[in-house]
């Protein structure tokens, strides 16, 4: 099979499996699980946990039996050095702080946009439920979008185009046509994809995502309630500076990261 045909076949399998099980999980949860207890009203992220618990093994099996490959190796589950971990966590913290401040701006917090609705849906969960979602969800999500989809695009396209395409798909598949939320998802996906490319390990975007969403959860529950535009603008400026410094350090550090040639699952175009 030609390279382009193989790439399209793999992408079709990924998206097909993702939607087939995701829609089934939603139906099972809201029809048969959700009505049984008021606990699920607070912990609605359990539907995402259910999706991830089954979705990741489905992808593993598909990769093994359809394409005769190890999914974890293809996604580059490689150990990172301490500096890479610290930079990824720093960028994730900056992204989380920026997102919380941005979502509390009066215009963004209005009914015109769905940012508050989204963060309430995710962050109202009990801490132990959120912790499972935070770890499992980000391993599955990063493996799917950065470790598999983006790498498939990199087989036939320049890396920057692959980053853009996976960002568009990330925003579209997670937020289902909501343009402001899709743009938010796209920007985050581009940053996390760059970390993946620079640090050559799927653990880089996973660490950044955990820091980002973890800080959002803590600030949602324990942060100040102010919606003052000046205060939020200052916080956003500080967070943006954190991200910029982190990216600068990542660019400097990436040249020192080496991996054995035989372990490269994808040769960047």
C-alpha positions as CSV (number, residue, x, y, z in Angstrom):
1,X,0.0,0.0,0.0
2,X,1.3,3.5,-0.9
3,X,2.3,5.9,1.9
4,X,-0.6,8.3,1.4
5,X,-3.1,5.4,1.2
6,X,-1.6,3.9,4.4
7,X,-1.8,7.2,6.2
8,X,-5.4,7.8,5.2
9,X,-6.4,4.2,6.2
10,X,-4.8,4.7,9.6
11,X,-6.5,8.1,10.2
12,X,-9.8,6.6,9.1
13,X,-9.4,3.7,11.6
14,X,-8.4,6.2,14.4
15,X,-11.3,8.6,13.9
16,X,-13.8,5.8,13.2
17,X,-12.9,3.9,16.4
18,X,-12.9,7.1,18.4
19,X,-16.4,8.2,17.4
20,X,-17.9,4.7,17.3
21,X,-17.0,4.1,21.0
22,X,-17.4,7.7,22.2
23,X,-21.0,7.9,20.9
24,X,-21.7,4.4,22.4
25,X,-20.2,5.4,25.7
26,X,-22.3,8.6,25.9
27,X,-25.4,6.6,25.1
28,X,-24.7,3.9,27.7
29,X,-23.7,6.4,30.4
30,X,-26.6,8.9,30.0
31,X,-29.3,6.2,29.4
32,X,-28.3,3.6,32.0
33,X,-25.8,5.0,34.5
34,X,-26.4,8.7,34.9
35,X,-30.1,8.4,36.1
36,X,-29.2,6.0,38.8
37,X,-27.5,8.4,41.2
38,X,-27.3,12.2,41.8
39,X,-23.5,11.5,42.3
40,X,-23.1,11.3,38.6
41,X,-24.6,14.8,38.1
42,X,-21.5,16.2,39.9
43,X,-19.1,13.7,38.5
44,X,-20.2,13.7,34.8
45,X,-16.5,13.3,33.8
46,X,-17.0,9.6,34.6
47,X,-18.4,9.3,31.0
48,X,-15.0,10.5,29.7
49,X,-13.2,8.1,32.1
50,X,-15.4,5.3,30.7
51,X,-14.6,6.3,27.2
52,X,-10.8,6.3,27.9
53,X,-10.8,3.0,29.8
54,X,-12.2,1.2,26.7
55,X,-10.9,3.6,24.0
56,X,-7.2,3.2,24.7
57,X,-7.2,-0.7,24.6
58,X,-9.3,-0.5,21.4
59,X,-6.6,1.6,19.8
60,X,-3.9,-0.8,21.1
61,X,-5.7,-3.8,19.6
62,X,-6.4,-2.0,16.3
63,X,-2.7,-1.1,15.9
64,X,-1.6,-4.6,16.8
65,X,-3.9,-6.6,14.6
66,X,-4.5,-4.2,11.7
67,X,-1.1,-2.6,11.3
68,X,1.2,-5.1,13.2
69,X,2.8,-2.4,15.3
70,X,3.2,-1.5,19.0
71,X,1.1,1.6,19.7
72,X,3.2,2.7,22.6
73,X,6.4,2.5,20.6
74,X,4.8,4.3,17.7
75,X,3.6,7.1,20.0
76,X,7.1,7.5,21.5
77,X,6.6,6.6,25.2
78,X,10.2,7.5,26.0
79,X,11.7,8.5,29.3
80,X,12.5,12.3,29.5
81,X,15.3,14.0,31.3
82,X,14.4,16.2,34.3
83,X,14.9,19.5,32.5
84,X,12.4,18.5,29.8
85,X,9.8,17.5,32.4
86,X,10.3,20.8,34.3
87,X,9.9,22.8,31.1
88,X,6.7,20.9,30.1
89,X,5.2,21.4,33.5
90,X,6.1,25.1,33.5
91,X,4.4,25.7,30.1
92,X,1.4,23.7,31.3
93,X,1.1,25.8,34.5
94,X,1.2,28.9,32.4
95,X,-1.4,27.6,30.0
96,X,-3.7,26.7,33.0
97,X,-3.3,30.1,34.6
98,X,-4.0,31.9,31.3
99,X,-7.1,29.8,30.6
100,X,-8.6,30.4,34.1
101,X,-8.0,34.2,33.9
102,X,-9.3,34.4,30.3
103,X,-12.5,32.4,31.1
104,X,-13.3,34.8,33.9
105,X,-13.3,37.9,31.8
106,X,-16.9,39.3,31.9
107,X,-17.4,38.9,28.1
108,X,-16.0,35.4,28.0
109,X,-18.0,34.4,31.1
110,X,-21.2,35.5,29.6
111,X,-23.8,33.2,28.1
112,X,-22.5,34.1,24.6
113,X,-19.6,31.7,25.1
114,X,-19.4,28.2,26.6
115,X,-16.1,28.4,28.4
116,X,-17.6,28.6,31.9
117,X,-20.0,25.7,31.1
118,X,-17.1,23.6,29.9
119,X,-14.9,24.2,32.9
120,X,-17.8,23.7,35.3
121,X,-18.5,20.3,33.6
122,X,-14.9,19.3,34.1
123,X,-14.0,20.8,37.4
124,X,-17.1,20.2,39.5
125,X,-16.0,16.5,39.9
126,X,-14.8,15.2,43.2
127,X,-11.0,15.4,43.5
128,X,-10.5,11.6,43.3
129,X,-12.7,11.3,40.2
130,X,-10.9,14.3,38.6
131,X,-7.5,12.8,39.4
132,X,-8.4,9.6,37.4
133,X,-9.7,11.8,34.6
134,X,-6.6,14.0,34.7
135,X,-4.1,11.1,34.4
136,X,-5.9,8.6,32.3
137,X,-7.7,11.1,30.0
138,X,-4.5,12.9,29.1
139,X,-2.6,9.7,28.4
140,X,-5.3,8.6,26.0
141,X,-5.8,12.1,24.5
142,X,-2.1,12.8,23.9
143,X,-1.5,9.2,22.6
144,X,-4.4,9.6,20.1
145,X,-3.8,13.1,18.8
146,X,-0.1,13.7,19.1
147,X,1.3,10.2,19.3
148,X,-0.8,8.7,16.5
149,X,-2.7,11.2,14.3
150,X,0.1,13.8,14.1
151,X,2.7,11.1,13.4
152,X,0.6,9.7,10.6
153,X,0.4,13.1,9.0
154,X,4.2,13.5,9.4
155,X,4.8,10.5,7.3
156,X,3.7,12.4,4.2
157,X,3.6,16.1,5.1
158,X,6.1,18.7,6.6
159,X,6.0,18.7,10.4
160,X,4.4,22.2,10.6
161,X,1.5,21.2,8.4
162,X,1.0,18.0,10.5
163,X,0.9,20.2,13.6
164,X,-1.7,22.5,12.1
165,X,-3.9,19.6,10.9
166,X,-3.9,17.7,14.2
167,X,-4.7,21.0,16.0
168,X,-7.7,21.6,13.7
169,X,-8.9,18.0,14.3
170,X,-8.4,18.3,18.0
171,X,-10.6,21.4,18.2
172,X,-13.2,20.0,15.9
173,X,-13.5,16.5,17.5
174,X,-13.5,17.7,21.1
175,X,-15.7,20.7,20.7
176,X,-17.9,19.6,17.8
177,X,-18.2,22.8,15.8
178,X,-18.2,25.4,18.6
179,X,-15.8,27.9,17.0
180,X,-14.4,29.8,20.1
181,X,-13.8,26.5,22.0
182,X,-12.4,24.9,18.8
183,X,-9.9,27.8,18.5
184,X,-9.0,27.5,22.1
185,X,-8.4,23.7,21.6
186,X,-6.4,24.4,18.5
187,X,-4.0,26.8,20.2
188,X,-3.4,24.4,23.0
189,X,-2.9,21.5,20.7
190,X,-0.3,23.4,18.7
191,X,1.7,24.2,21.9
192,X,1.5,20.6,23.1
193,X,2.4,19.2,19.7
194,X,5.6,21.4,19.6
195,X,6.6,20.0,23.0
196,X,6.1,16.5,21.6
197,X,8.3,17.2,18.5
198,X,11.0,19.1,20.4
199,X,11.3,16.6,23.3
200,X,10.7,13.5,21.2
201,X,8.5,11.9,23.9
202,X,4.7,11.7,24.4
203,X,5.3,12.3,28.1
204,X,6.1,15.9,27.3
205,X,2.6,16.9,26.2
206,X,1.1,14.6,28.8
207,X,3.0,16.4,31.6
208,X,2.0,19.8,30.2
209,X,-1.7,18.8,30.0
210,X,-1.7,17.4,33.5
211,X,-0.1,20.7,34.8
212,X,-2.6,22.8,32.8
213,X,-5.8,21.0,33.8
214,X,-4.6,20.3,37.3
215,X,-3.9,24.0,37.9
216,X,-7.3,24.9,36.4
217,X,-9.0,22.5,38.9
218,X,-7.2,24.0,41.9
219,X,-7.9,27.6,40.8
220,X,-11.5,26.8,40.0
221,X,-12.1,25.5,43.6
222,X,-9.6,27.5,45.7
223,X,-8.6,30.5,43.6
224,X,-9.9,34.1,44.1
225,X,-13.4,34.8,42.8
226,X,-12.6,38.2,41.2
227,X,-13.7,39.0,37.7
228,X,-11.9,42.3,37.6
229,X,-10.7,43.0,34.1
230,X,-7.5,44.7,35.2
231,X,-6.6,41.8,37.5
232,X,-7.4,39.2,35.0
233,X,-5.5,41.0,32.3
234,X,-2.4,41.2,34.5
235,X,-2.7,37.4,35.3
236,X,-3.0,36.7,31.6
237,X,0.1,38.7,30.8
238,X,2.1,36.9,33.5
239,X,0.8,33.5,32.2
240,X,1.7,34.4,28.6
241,X,5.2,35.4,29.8
242,X,5.5,32.0,31.5
243,X,4.5,30.2,28.3
244,X,6.9,32.4,26.2
245,X,9.8,31.7,28.6
246,X,9.0,28.0,28.6
247,X,9.0,27.8,24.8
248,X,12.3,29.7,24.7
249,X,13.8,27.2,27.1
250,X,12.3,24.3,25.2
251,X,13.8,25.5,21.9
252,X,17.2,25.9,23.5
253,X,17.0,22.5,25.2
254,X,15.7,20.5,22.3
255,X,19.2,20.4,20.6
256,X,20.6,18.4,23.5
257,X,17.9,15.7,23.3
258,X,19.0,12.6,21.3
259,X,17.3,9.2,20.7
260,X,18.7,6.1,19.0
261,X,17.9,6.2,15.3
262,X,16.3,2.7,15.5
263,X,13.7,4.0,18.0
264,X,12.3,6.6,15.7
265,X,8.8,5.6,14.7
266,X,8.4,8.4,12.3
267,X,11.0,10.3,10.2
268,X,9.9,14.0,10.2
269,X,9.5,15.4,6.8
